[in-house]
Amino acid sequence: MKYLGEIFALLCACIAVVVGSPDVGFDGLFRSSTEEVSSWCMQAPIPPHVNGEFIISGPALFEHAGTNFTCVLDAFGKVNRFQLSKGVVCYSAAMLKSGFYNDSMKAGQIAPGCFSPTPNLQESALCTIPCVILWLRHRWITTL
């Protein structure tokens, strides 16, 4: 009980630092990144038995021709690939050239479809469910 006041003060100070700290780099998750890389390699201090590849895709282009997507998951996708072999790491990246992406680039605007600002009404209910879930989750978290 002797140090309870000091412990409580330290705990409050730690909470203040965590709550007051900005999320450095978090906003970078929602910045467009359309640069394509064919193969960029470098030596890396990885064990020689570590071989394989890691492929991850996700949203990369959040706007087109002055129009923003309304949900982060609606953005045009990009595929990133990391290859590891004999102490060498190679990186490649390319936009996912889907029909929706190609139609949008050809039209010079976000093409009509499930994820566009002017959705196809037959598909819109199924397409907006993930965004509604994310929005509700965000609203629930921010109201705690």
Solvent accessible surface area in square Angstrom, and as a share of the most:
residue,aa,sasa,rsa
1,M,201,0.90
2,K,162,0.68
3,Y,131,0.50
4,L,100,0.50
5,G,52,0.50
6,E,108,0.48
7,I,105,0.53
8,F,130,0.54
9,A,61,0.47
10,L,118,0.58
11,L,97,0.48
12,C,57,0.34
13,A,52,0.40
14,C,66,0.40
15,I,93,0.47
16,A,65,0.50
17,V,102,0.58
18,V,113,0.65
19,V,118,0.68
20,G,63,0.60
21,S,56,0.36
22,P,104,0.66
23,D,108,0.56
24,V,137,0.79
25,G,52,0.50
26,F,110,0.46
27,D,83,0.43
28,G,33,0.32
29,L,117,0.58
30,F,98,0.41
31,R,150,0.55
32,S,45,0.29
33,S,56,0.36
34,T,65,0.38
35,E,128,0.57
36,E,85,0.38
37,V,38,0.22
38,S,107,0.69
39,S,72,0.46
40,W,147,0.52
41,C,65,0.39
42,M,97,0.43
43,Q,138,0.61
44,A,21,0.17
45,P,141,0.89
46,I,43,0.22
47,P,63,0.40
48,P,104,0.65
49,H,146,0.65
50,V,54,0.31
51,N,88,0.45
52,G,40,0.38
53,E,92,0.41
54,F,109,0.45
55,I,97,0.49
56,I,87,0.44
57,S,72,0.47
58,G,30,0.28
59,P,56,0.35
60,A,6,0.04
61,L,20,0.10
62,F,24,0.10
63,E,64,0.29
64,H,33,0.15
65,A,67,0.52
66,G,83,0.80
67,T,50,0.29
68,N,102,0.52
69,F,19,0.08
70,T,128,0.75
71,C,16,0.10
72,V,48,0.28
73,L,96,0.48
74,D,15,0.08
75,A,12,0.10
76,F,7,0.03
77,G,18,0.18
78,K,14,0.06
79,V,47,0.27
80,N,32,0.16
81,R,88,0.32
82,F,72,0.30
83,Q,65,0.29
84,L,43,0.22
85,S,54,0.35
86,K,162,0.69
87,G,11,0.11
88,V,41,0.24
89,V,32,0.18
90,C,22,0.13
91,Y,50,0.19
92,S,25,0.16
93,A,5,0.04
94,A,46,0.35
95,M,9,0.04
96,L,92,0.46
97,K,108,0.46
98,S,46,0.30
99,G,50,0.48
100,F,48,0.20
101,Y,27,0.10
102,N,72,0.37
103,D,82,0.42
104,S,0,0.00
105,M,67,0.30
106,K,182,0.77
107,A,62,0.48
108,G,42,0.40
109,Q,103,0.46
110,I,13,0.07
111,A,7,0.06
112,P,103,0.65
113,G,13,0.12
114,C,24,0.14
115,F,84,0.35
116,S,10,0.06
117,P,63,0.40
118,T,96,0.56
119,P,48,0.30
120,N,62,0.32
121,L,154,0.76
122,Q,167,0.74
123,E,78,0.35
124,S,20,0.13
125,A,73,0.57
126,L,139,0.69
127,C,21,0.13
128,T,61,0.36
129,I,87,0.44
130,P,62,0.39
131,C,24,0.14
132,V,75,0.43
133,I,103,0.52
134,L,66,0.33
135,W,146,0.51
136,L,96,0.48
137,R,146,0.53
138,H,108,0.48
139,R,118,0.43
140,W,156,0.55
141,I,78,0.40
142,T,81,0.47
143,T,97,0.57
144,L,151,0.75
